[in-house]
Amino acid sequence: MLFNGSNLTASANDLEWNGKKWSIVNHFIPFTESEVNATGRFESDFMVQYLKNKQLSKQATAVLNAGRELWKAYFSHTDGRNVREELKLNRPDVGWYQIRNALKKRNDSGDFKPVDFSEFEQVYKTLTEKLQPQVFELGFLRI
């Protein structure tokens, strides 16, 4: 899922490997730049286009809305150099891994107004509880 705690989506510029520099584009951003007040243009709008004509449940919509608020919180401040370097925050199209960890580091630093994850966690839990039985009902896993 887009907002799972195991989601490691990220983007980065100037990664060095095998004597070359590489860039990683994040294709899994469910929002437009204007929805989250991004500092620049996202290179990919794949997920926005994918979700555009999907009919989401009220629980999924709640997760998307709460996630949007966390993305907005991320773009409301610029992190310190150490955090930017550690999390490779050198592109506007950062991933969920980068956002949630940058926000947690801000909370830990005490230098920013704390970002409250509780609403997001609650709606995510509600969606998870709705989907868990369907894993078996729809045949994704067998008993």
Secondary structure, DSSP 8 states (H G I E B T S, - for coil): -TT-TT-----EEEEEETTEEEEE------S-HHHHT-SS--S--HHHHHHHT----HHHHHHHHHHHHHHHHHHTS---HHHHHHTT--SSS--HHHHHHHHHHHHHHTSS-----HHHHHHHHHHHHHHHHHHHHTTSS--
